[in-house]
Amino acid sequence: MIIVTSNKGKYREYKEILGGHFNLKLMLMRYPEEQLDTIEKVAERSVYYLSGIVNDDFFIDDSGLFIEAFKGFPGVYSSYVNKTLGNEGILRLMEGVSNRTAEFRTCIAYYDGKLNIFTGKVQGTISETARGKNGFGFDPIFIPSGHKLTYAEMALEKKNSLSHRYRAGKAFLKFLTKKAI
């Protein structure tokens, strides 16, 4: 099984989620990501682009942080916003905002000659400050519902037991298991 990504953090998380069931190989590369309406559309377009390059079954992950007070921003622009504004920029935008509700979403797009989509979502809030050293991206500012720690304050095993990526990964794993039977 191949994951195509430029993000080694995603690879580490999927290795933990899928690793015991499948031999996960990393194809570390950047590819064009069109900014479309939904993470599912972004993932679909990326898979079709990569299907002409990758000569085996593979999957990609498109994820986003959707902040309710900003009508879902950064959403499909999360990667760009993280690179340009970072966590501190999001926290500055959130100053004085009382509604800190947010949702992390992941879409796995798997290509085995046809497109298969798996999604995972986790509700939470944006913290007041960046906290923790684990994870990547917006992990230091996202607190999943029912928890007090940000993703970045959690050990990888804990984050992987409840994250948006875990939820999408489990649906993907269920599909792969049925396919193997």
Backbone torsions as a table, in degrees:
resi	resn	phi	psi	omega
1	MET	NA	133.3	-177.7
2	ILE	-114.7	133.0	168.1
3	ILE	-107.2	129.0	177.2
4	VAL	-103.6	118.9	-179.3
5	THR	-161.2	161.0	170.7
6	SER	-105.4	5.9	-174.9
7	ASN	-113.8	104.7	-179.8
8	LYS	-64.5	-25.7	177.1
9	GLY	-63.0	-41.5	177.0
10	LYS	-62.9	-42.2	179.2
11	TYR	-59.6	-46.2	179.7
12	ARG	-59.4	-42.6	-179.3
13	GLU	-66.9	-44.4	179.4
14	TYR	-68.2	-32.9	176.7
15	LYS	-60.2	-39.4	177.5
16	GLU	-69.1	-43.0	-176.2
17	ILE	-72.6	-43.7	-174.5
18	LEU	-105.4	-17.2	-169.5
19	GLY	-53.6	-37.1	-179.0
20	GLY	-71.2	-14.9	-175.5
21	HIS	-109.3	-29.9	-176.6
22	PHE	-139.8	148.0	175.1
23	ASN	-79.8	103.2	-175.5
24	LEU	-89.3	125.8	178.4
25	LYS	-112.0	141.9	179.9
26	LEU	-97.3	126.9	168.1
27	MET	-109.9	96.9	-175.5
28	LEU	-81.9	108.8	179.3
29	MET	-160.9	152.5	172.4
30	ARG	-92.0	147.4	176.4
31	TYR	-145.9	158.1	-178.3
32	PRO	-65.6	134.7	174.2
33	GLU	-121.2	107.0	176.2
34	GLU	-70.7	142.2	178.5
35	GLN	-90.7	99.3	-177.0
36	LEU	-109.9	-172.6	-173.7
37	ASP	-66.8	-35.2	-175.0
38	THR	-134.7	159.1	177.0
39	ILE	-65.5	-29.2	177.9
40	GLU	-64.3	-42.4	179.0
41	LYS	-68.0	-38.7	177.5
42	VAL	-62.2	-46.1	-179.3
43	ALA	-64.3	-43.7	179.8
44	GLU	-59.4	-47.5	-179.4
45	ARG	-63.4	-39.1	179.3
46	SER	-65.3	-41.4	179.0
47	VAL	-61.9	-44.1	-179.2
48	TYR	-66.3	-33.9	174.4
49	TYR	-63.5	-49.1	-176.3
50	LEU	-71.3	-23.8	-178.4
51	SER	-62.2	-21.5	175.9
52	GLY	-85.5	-5.9	-176.6
53	ILE	-113.8	-44.1	-176.2
54	VAL	-88.2	127.8	-174.6
55	ASN	-98.5	28.9	-180.0
56	ASP	-152.1	172.1	173.8
57	ASP	-63.0	140.1	-178.1
58	PHE	-153.7	167.7	172.1
59	PHE	-141.5	158.5	174.0
60	ILE	-128.1	169.5	179.8
61	ASP	-132.6	129.2	168.8
62	ASP	-119.9	127.3	-176.5
63	SER	-129.3	157.9	178.1
64	GLY	-155.4	153.7	174.1
65	LEU	-103.0	123.8	-176.0
66	PHE	-115.4	110.2	-176.3
67	ILE	-97.8	121.6	-174.3
68	GLU	-58.5	-44.9	-177.6
69	ALA	-62.7	-21.8	-179.8
70	PHE	-106.6	23.8	178.6
71	LYS	54.2	38.6	176.1
72	GLY	94.5	-5.5	176.5
73	PHE	-69.7	142.2	5.3
74	PRO	-81.5	-18.7	173.0
75	GLY	49.0	-121.8	-177.6
76	VAL	-67.1	-11.9	178.7
77	TYR	-97.1	12.7	-173.3
78	SER	-57.0	-44.2	-178.7
79	SER	-61.8	-47.3	179.7
80	TYR	-63.3	-45.4	-179.4
81	VAL	-63.9	-39.2	178.4
82	ASN	-63.6	-40.0	179.8
83	LYS	-70.4	-34.8	-174.5
84	THR	-93.9	-44.9	-179.0
85	LEU	-98.6	-35.7	-178.0
86	GLY	69.4	-175.9	-179.7
87	ASN	-63.8	-40.6	-179.4
88	GLU	-63.4	-36.5	177.8
89	GLY	-65.6	-42.4	177.0
90	ILE	-63.2	-43.0	179.7
91	LEU	-63.7	-36.9	176.1
92	ARG	-64.5	-42.3	177.5
93	LEU	-62.1	-30.7	-177.0
94	MET	-84.2	-6.2	-179.7
95	GLU	-57.4	127.9	179.0
96	GLY	80.9	-0.5	179.4
97	VAL	-91.4	120.5	-178.0
98	SER	-82.9	-32.9	178.7
99	ASN	-82.5	101.9	-177.3
100	ARG	-104.7	15.7	-179.5
101	THR	-64.5	137.1	179.5
102	ALA	-147.6	166.8	176.8
103	GLU	-139.4	133.5	171.5
104	PHE	-97.1	133.7	178.6
105	ARG	-128.6	143.9	173.9
106	THR	-130.2	139.9	172.2
107	CYS	-123.1	121.0	171.7
108	ILE	-96.0	127.7	174.6
109	ALA	-114.4	115.8	-177.5
110	TYR	-108.8	133.9	-179.9
111	TYR	-120.8	118.2	177.0
112	ASP	-129.5	36.8	-172.4
113	GLY	102.9	-20.5	171.6
114	LYS	-143.1	161.8	-176.7
115	LEU	-85.2	134.3	175.1
116	ASN	-130.0	131.2	-175.5
117	ILE	-117.2	137.2	178.5
118	PHE	-136.2	131.6	-177.2
119	THR	-122.2	155.5	175.4
120	GLY	-144.4	142.1	-178.7
121	LYS	-136.6	146.6	173.9
122	VAL	-138.4	127.3	175.1
123	GLN	-80.6	153.2	177.6
124	GLY	-175.3	-159.7	178.9
125	THR	-136.9	161.5	174.8
126	ILE	-91.0	127.0	-179.5
127	SER	-68.9	166.8	178.1
128	GLU	-77.5	-29.0	180.0
129	THR	-138.5	158.7	173.9
130	ALA	-73.3	130.9	-177.4
131	ARG	-138.1	136.9	174.8
132	GLY	99.0	158.7	-176.8
133	LYS	-117.4	-7.5	-178.0
134	ASN	-85.5	167.9	175.2
135	GLY	75.1	-157.6	-177.2
136	PHE	-158.8	174.8	176.6
137	GLY	59.8	-129.9	-177.2
138	PHE	-86.2	8.7	-179.4
139	ASP	-53.1	-38.3	-178.6
140	PRO	-69.2	-10.4	-178.1
141	ILE	-119.2	2.6	-178.3
142	PHE	-107.6	123.6	176.8
143	ILE	-111.1	113.3	178.9
144	PRO	-67.1	145.2	179.8
145	SER	-52.7	138.4	179.1
146	GLY	85.7	2.5	-178.3
147	HIS	-128.3	161.6	178.5
148	LYS	-107.5	-19.1	-178.2
149	LEU	-92.4	148.6	170.3
150	THR	-74.8	163.8	174.2
151	TYR	-53.4	-38.7	-176.2
152	ALA	-71.8	-15.5	176.6
153	GLU	-90.1	-11.1	-177.9
154	MET	-90.7	149.0	169.8
155	ALA	-66.0	153.5	-178.4
156	LEU	-54.2	-41.2	-178.9
157	GLU	-61.6	-41.0	179.8
158	LYS	-67.0	-49.1	179.3
159	LYS	-58.1	-45.2	-177.8
160	ASN	-66.6	-15.4	179.6
161	SER	-85.2	-7.5	-176.9
162	LEU	-143.4	-1.6	-172.5
163	SER	-75.5	166.3	173.8
164	HIS	-59.9	-39.6	179.1
165	ARG	-67.6	-39.0	177.0
166	TYR	-61.5	-44.9	-178.1
167	ARG	-64.2	-43.4	175.8
168	ALA	-66.3	-40.8	-180.0
169	GLY	-63.0	-37.5	178.8
170	LYS	-67.9	-39.8	176.1
171	ALA	-64.2	-40.4	177.5
172	PHE	-63.6	-45.2	179.9
173	LEU	-61.9	-40.8	177.3
174	LYS	-60.1	-43.9	177.9
175	PHE	-62.2	-46.7	-178.4
176	LEU	-64.1	-37.9	178.7
177	THR	-64.2	-44.2	177.4
178	LYS	-64.5	-39.0	-179.6
179	LYS	-63.8	-35.2	-177.1
180	ALA	-74.9	-19.7	-177.7
181	ILE	-76.8	NA	NA
